[in-house]
Amino acid sequence: MPFTMPPRPMLRVSVLDFYGMENGPVYLESEVSVLVLHEGKPGWFVLTMPVTDGDACAAGRNVLGTPKVMRRITLERGTEKYVGTSYARGGRTPEFTLSMDAREPGAPAREVLRLISAVPDFYVLRGKVLRVGGLPAPADQLERAAPAVWNVRLGEARLDYPREQENLLHRLGVGQALASYWGRMRYRFIITPR
């Protein structure tokens, strides 16, 4: 692989809800990514990307080279709390549960969000590295930069997962959650690999 590790290792764990697709299925997605360097530039290398729709799974694998698999995912939204659970194969045992309480996270969390917001995803498709995405502004400034597109809430996260050898997060030795945000994004886009 054409990737190296940065001086400070980081993981990104997400739960996404594609709740209003104009063209394509409505589905949930979760992912676990590790921060890597490619040609000296940082990006998220996605280790696993469960989804709840077969078409989204196939499209991600074929168009971008994402490691999508079919799994059960749930997402609960409250006024001040968000809880996403991604389940292991078979749909009964949680692979992880990511919870966020909406509140001011503090300066260290805001600094982490500023550092990682513009970082793109790296996928490998037919032996080539694709660079996709990256936010146009730090997560805590997205709503101010584009209020018609973004609604963002910062918070404090908790990540729970089974401490068993077969669990990916356990094998990776995940530490304390550093920063979190919930974002609602409304815009049209087309995915075209580079």
C-alpha positions as CSV (number, residue, x, y, z in Angstrom):
1,M,0.0,0.0,0.0
2,P,1.2,3.5,-0.8
3,F,0.4,4.8,2.8
4,T,2.4,5.6,5.9
5,M,1.3,6.5,9.4
6,P,1.4,10.1,10.6
7,P,3.2,11.0,13.8
8,R,-0.1,11.2,15.7
9,P,-2.3,8.2,15.0
10,M,-6.0,8.9,14.8
11,L,-9.2,7.0,14.0
12,R,-12.5,8.4,12.7
13,V,-15.7,6.6,13.6
14,S,-18.9,7.8,12.0
15,V,-22.6,7.0,11.5
16,L,-24.3,8.6,8.6
17,D,-27.9,8.8,7.5
18,F,-28.6,9.4,3.8
19,Y,-32.2,10.3,4.6
20,G,-33.3,12.3,1.6
21,M,-31.6,11.1,-1.5
22,E,-33.1,12.6,-4.7
23,N,-31.7,9.8,-6.8
24,G,-30.9,6.5,-5.1
25,P,-31.8,4.6,-2.0
26,V,-32.2,6.0,1.5
27,Y,-29.8,4.2,3.8
28,L,-27.6,4.3,6.9
29,E,-23.8,3.9,6.8
30,S,-21.1,3.6,9.4
31,E,-17.4,3.6,9.0
32,V,-14.1,3.2,10.8
33,S,-11.1,5.0,9.2
34,V,-7.5,5.5,10.1
35,L,-5.5,8.7,9.4
36,V,-2.7,7.9,6.9
37,L,-0.2,9.8,4.7
38,H,-0.2,9.4,0.9
39,E,2.6,11.3,-0.9
40,G,3.1,13.2,2.3
41,K,-0.5,14.4,2.6
42,P,-3.0,13.3,5.2
43,G,-6.2,11.4,4.4
44,W,-8.6,8.9,6.0
45,F,-8.2,5.3,4.8
46,V,-11.5,3.6,5.3
47,L,-11.0,0.2,7.0
48,T,-14.7,-0.8,7.0
49,M,-17.9,0.8,5.8
50,P,-21.1,-1.1,6.6
51,V,-24.3,0.1,4.8
52,T,-27.9,-0.9,5.0
53,D,-28.7,-1.0,1.2
54,G,-27.4,-3.4,-1.4
55,D,-27.3,-0.9,-4.2
56,A,-25.3,1.6,-2.1
57,C,-23.0,-1.2,-1.2
58,A,-22.3,-2.3,-4.8
59,A,-22.0,1.3,-6.1
60,G,-19.4,2.2,-3.4
61,R,-17.4,-0.9,-4.1
62,N,-17.5,-0.6,-7.9
63,V,-17.2,3.2,-8.3
64,L,-14.9,4.2,-5.5
65,G,-13.3,1.0,-4.2
66,T,-14.8,1.5,-0.7
67,P,-14.8,-1.5,1.6
68,K,-18.6,-1.5,1.9
69,V,-20.4,-4.5,3.5
70,M,-24.1,-5.1,4.3
71,R,-24.9,-4.7,8.0
72,R,-27.6,-3.6,10.3
73,I,-27.2,0.0,11.6
74,T,-29.4,2.1,13.8
75,L,-29.5,5.9,14.5
76,E,-31.5,7.5,17.3
77,R,-31.7,11.3,17.4
78,G,-32.9,13.4,20.3
79,T,-32.8,17.1,21.0
80,E,-29.4,16.9,22.7
81,K,-28.2,13.3,22.1
82,Y,-27.4,11.2,19.1
83,V,-26.7,7.5,19.2
84,G,-25.6,5.4,16.3
85,T,-25.0,1.6,16.5
86,S,-23.3,-0.5,13.9
87,Y,-23.9,-4.2,14.3
88,A,-21.6,-7.1,13.6
89,R,-22.4,-9.8,11.1
90,G,-25.8,-11.4,11.9
91,G,-27.2,-8.1,13.2
92,R,-27.5,-8.9,16.9
93,T,-24.3,-7.9,18.5
94,P,-23.1,-4.3,18.3
95,E,-19.7,-3.8,16.6
96,F,-19.8,-0.3,18.2
97,T,-22.1,2.3,19.6
98,L,-21.2,6.0,19.1
99,S,-23.0,8.4,21.3
100,M,-22.8,12.2,21.2
101,D,-24.2,14.7,23.8
102,A,-24.6,18.1,22.2
103,R,-22.7,20.7,24.3
104,E,-19.6,22.8,24.1
105,P,-16.7,20.4,23.8
106,G,-13.9,22.8,24.8
107,A,-10.9,24.2,23.1
108,P,-8.9,20.9,22.7
109,A,-11.8,19.2,20.8
110,R,-12.3,22.3,18.6
111,E,-8.6,22.2,17.7
112,V,-8.9,18.5,16.7
113,L,-11.9,19.3,14.5
114,R,-10.0,22.2,12.8
115,L,-7.0,19.9,12.1
116,I,-9.0,17.0,10.6
117,S,-12.0,18.7,8.8
118,A,-10.4,19.3,5.4
119,V,-8.7,15.9,5.3
120,P,-10.1,13.8,2.4
121,D,-10.8,10.1,2.2
122,F,-8.4,7.8,0.3
123,Y,-9.8,4.8,-1.5
124,V,-8.0,2.2,-3.6
125,L,-9.7,1.3,-6.9
126,R,-8.0,-1.1,-9.3
127,G,-4.6,-0.4,-7.8
128,K,-5.0,3.5,-7.9
129,V,-5.4,5.7,-4.9
130,L,-8.5,8.0,-5.2
131,R,-8.7,11.2,-3.2
132,V,-12.4,12.1,-2.4
133,G,-13.9,14.8,-0.3
134,G,-12.7,16.8,2.7
135,L,-14.8,19.5,4.3
136,P,-14.6,23.0,2.9
137,A,-14.2,24.5,6.4
138,P,-13.5,23.3,9.9
139,A,-16.5,21.5,11.3
140,D,-17.2,24.1,13.9
141,Q,-17.4,26.8,11.2
142,L,-19.4,25.0,8.5
143,E,-22.8,26.4,9.5
144,R,-21.4,30.0,9.5
145,A,-19.7,29.5,6.1
146,A,-22.8,27.9,4.4
147,P,-26.0,28.2,6.5
148,A,-28.2,27.1,3.7
149,V,-26.2,23.9,3.4
150,W,-25.1,23.0,6.9
151,N,-26.5,22.7,10.4
152,V,-23.9,21.6,12.9
153,R,-23.9,20.7,16.6
154,L,-20.7,20.0,18.5
155,G,-20.5,17.7,21.4
156,E,-18.8,15.2,23.6
157,A,-18.6,11.6,22.3
158,R,-18.5,8.2,23.8
159,L,-17.5,5.1,21.9
160,D,-18.5,1.7,23.2
161,Y,-17.4,-1.6,21.7
162,P,-16.9,-5.2,22.8
163,R,-13.5,-5.9,24.2
164,E,-13.1,-9.0,22.2
165,Q,-10.3,-10.1,19.9
166,E,-12.4,-10.2,16.8
167,N,-13.6,-6.6,17.3
168,L,-11.7,-4.2,15.0
169,L,-11.7,-1.2,17.4
170,H,-10.4,-3.5,20.2
171,R,-7.6,-4.7,17.9
172,L,-6.7,-1.1,17.0
173,G,-6.4,-0.2,20.6
174,V,-8.8,2.8,20.4
175,G,-8.4,5.4,23.1
176,Q,-10.7,8.1,24.4
177,A,-12.9,10.1,21.9
178,L,-11.3,13.5,21.3
179,A,-14.0,15.4,19.4
180,S,-17.4,14.9,17.8
181,Y,-20.0,16.7,15.8
182,W,-23.4,16.1,14.3
183,G,-24.1,17.7,11.0
184,R,-27.0,17.9,8.6
185,M,-26.0,18.7,5.1
186,R,-28.3,19.6,2.2
187,Y,-26.8,19.9,-1.2
188,R,-26.6,18.2,-4.5
189,F,-23.5,16.3,-5.5
190,I,-22.1,13.8,-8.0
191,I,-19.4,11.4,-7.2
192,T,-16.8,11.3,-9.9
193,P,-13.5,9.5,-9.1
194,R,-10.3,11.2,-9.9
